[in-house]
Amino acid sequence: MRVALESWLSGIPRRIGYCGHSRSWLLNQIIPEPQRRGPLEHQSTRYLRIAQECGALTEQSLGKKTPNAQRFTLNAQLAGSNLSTVDYQLLKLGLSPGAEYGPAKRWLPERFVEAATAVAVRSPVQWILFGTKNDALIGEQIAAALGGSCINRIGQTTLEQLIDELRQCQLLLTNDTGTMHLAALLGVSTVAIFGSTEPRLTGPLGDRHIVLRHHVECSPCFLRKCPIDFRCMKAATVQEVVDAVMSILQRAAIPQAREEDRV
């Protein structure tokens, strides 16, 4: 309702969308809900259906990654910034500890610290924190705990800078966030922790990701704040997160080792 009302009040002449949330009177082109039975439909499919109704050729855009051409490299883009201190011999791993929708989607900050520390002990890595200025407090806590193995970029990047910096990462450890979807679009593997939301609806697209989700009796609730004991997110352990991260790193190392053998 809010988005439709804002569009109507803004005087936008063509307002297209589904009729849910009692907003049909604010739209002048309604997309019919498909008659479906079976698995849940990913939200991206619903959005693509709107694009199709607008005349877009969505089949041609599916699966494409944002091109790397005509982009600044990380070194050039961030000269003089905190990221200029990164040791480029280290594997760069992204970490997105926030979630715009609310705390119900956020894994515990202290567990992010434990998992990131355990990974750094096993492999030479540089963690880079990503997020908006609303995640600043969480970022400061995590950065202080991780010390030199972490660079805090939370609230310091434009969207274009975030894209460039994500491209440099071997993977992204994240909650259910927009940064997760951006990483998936760029072809960056993710370890995504889900609790109050449903990965079949909003999980990262592609086959190079690991989704960690414990289906407790009250999930998915889709609430901003947990009214009870946060059991869905607490069920995700540090060890399984570490195992997921190391699994992706090891999987990525195999092709590189084979290439070195050929050389």
N, C-alpha and C positions, 0 to 999 in steps of 0.2 A: 504493500500500500504506500509506504513512504516514498519509494523510488518513483512510482507512477504519479503520485501527487506532486513531487518535485518537478517531474517532466511536464506535467500539465500546467503548473504555476509558472514555469519558465517560458511558456508559450511555444514549446516545440510542436510543430504542426503534425508530425507523423509519429505516433506513439504505438509501438508494436510490442505485444507480449502475451503471456498466458493470463487467463482470467481469474486465477486464484487470489486469495486474500481480499475478496470483495472490491477489486479494483477495476472491474470490466468497464464501469462508466467513465473511467479516466483514459481508456484506450480507444483508439479508432481503428485498430487492426488487431484482431484477437487470433492467436495461434491455437488451433484445436489440440486438446490433449489426446495423444494416441491411445487407442484401446489396446492395452498390453496385458498379457499374463505371463508370468515367469520371473526371471531375475530382475533385480533393480536396474534401472537405467542410469548410467553415469551422467552427472550434470553437464559434462561437455557435450553430450549428444543432444540434450535439451537446448543448449545454447546454439549449437550448429543448426538445429531445426529452425530457430528464429532467423538465422543468417540465410538459410535456404529460402524462407518465405520472403526475404528482402531481395532475392535474386542472386545471392552469392553461389559460386560453384565450389561448395565446400569439399567435395571429393578430391579436388586437385590440391587442397591445402593440408589434408590430413597427413600426419607423419613427417612433415617437413620441419627442419630445425632452422632456427635463426642463423643466417649466414655469418661466418666469421670475417668475411671480407670488409675492408674499410673500417675496421675497429681499432681503436688504440689498444696496444698491449698493456698488460698490468703495470709493467715498469714505467712506460711512458705516461700512462693515464694518472698514476698515483705518485709521481715523483714529488718528493717533499712531504708526503703524507706519512702516517704511521706505518702503512704497509710497505714503505720503502725499506724498513728494517727486516723484512722477511728474508730468511735464508732460503734461496731458491733451490738448494739441494734437497730440501725437505719436501715431503708430500704435503700439499695444501688441502686441508679438509674444512669444509664449511660447517657452521653450527648455528641453527636458527632456534633459539630457546623461547621465543615469544609466540603469541597468537593474537591477532587483532580482535577476534570475536569475544574472547574472555578467558579467564583463568581455568575454566573446565577443560580447555584444549591444551593446557601447558603441562608438560612433564615437570617433575620437581627439579628446580635449579641445582640442588645439591647432588642429584643423581646425574645430571648432565656433567657436573664437575668430576664425579667419580668415574664415569664412563670415559670422558675425554682424557683423564689422567691415566687410566688403565691402557688406553690405546697408545698414548704417547710413550708409555713404558715399553710396549711391545714393538713399536715401529717409529722411525724418525719422522715425525709429523709436525706441522704447524697448523693449529686451529685458528680459524678466522670467524669471528662472530658477526652475524648479519641480523638486521631487524630494523624496526622503526624507532623513532624517539620515544614512543610509549614503552619500549622494552629496555630503556636505558638503565633502569635500576637493576634488572635481572642481569643485563650485560656486564655492569660494573662488578656485581658479586662474582660472576663466573670468571671474568678476566682477572680479578684480584686473586682468586683461588688458583687459577692455572698459571699465573705468572708469565714467564718468558716463552712458554709454549703456546701462547694465545695472543692474537691481535684483535682488538675490539673495534669493529667498524659499524656498530649499531648506531643508527641515527645519523651517519656521516656520509651516506652515499645517495646520489641521485639514482633513478631507475637505470639509466644507461651505465653508470658505474657499477651498480649491482650486477647487471648482466655481464659486464666485462670481468668482474672479479669472480663470479660464479663459474665462468668458463675455465678459470685457472684451477678450480678445485677438482680433486679426484672423486669426492663424494660430498653429500650434504646430510648431516644428522639434523633432524627437524621434527617439529610438531606438524599438525595439519595446518599449513600456512600457505599464503600466496607465494612465498619464496620457494616452497616445495614444488609448486606447479611450474614456476619459472625455471627451476633447475631441471625438471623433467623435460620441459620444452627444449632446453639447451643440450640435452643428452647427458646430463650429469646424474650419476646414480644417487639415489636417496635411501636413507634409513629413516622411515617415517613412523612416528609413534602416535597411534590413534587411541582415543578413549571415548569421549562424549559424542563423537561424530562417526559416520559410517564410511569406511573406505570404498565400498562398492559404489557410493555416490560421489565421493570427492577424493578418492585416492589418486596417487600419481600415475599418470599414463605411461605405458611402456613396460618392458620386461626386465629392466635392469635395476629394479627397486626391491627393497625388502620392507614390508609393512608389518609392524608389531602392534597387535591389537588383542586384548583379552576381553572376550565377550562375556561380561558379567550380567547379572539378571536385570539391571536397570539401563543397560546400554543398547543402542545409542539413545541418549536422552535429548541431545541437541540443545542443552541448556548452557547459558553463559557461565554460571557458577554452580558448582556441585552443592546440593542442599544436604548431603549426608557426609560420607567419609572418603570421597575421591577414590573409591576402590578400583575403578577401571584403569586409571593412570598409575596408581601405586602397584598394580599387579604387574606392570612392565618392569622387569628387574634390570639392574645395571649389567649383570652378566650377559643377558640375552642381547642387550644393545651392543655391548662390546663384541660379542660373537658375530652379530650381524655386520658391524663395521669391518671387522677383520675378514669376514667372508668376502665382502666386496673388494677389499684391498688385495686379497690373495688372488681372487678371480681376475683382477686387472693386471696383476703381476705376471700371470702365466703367459699371455701373448707377448709381453715385453721380453721375458726370458727366452722364449722361442726365437724371437727376432734377433737377440744377441747371439744365440747359438748359431744362427744362419750366417751372421756376419763373421 
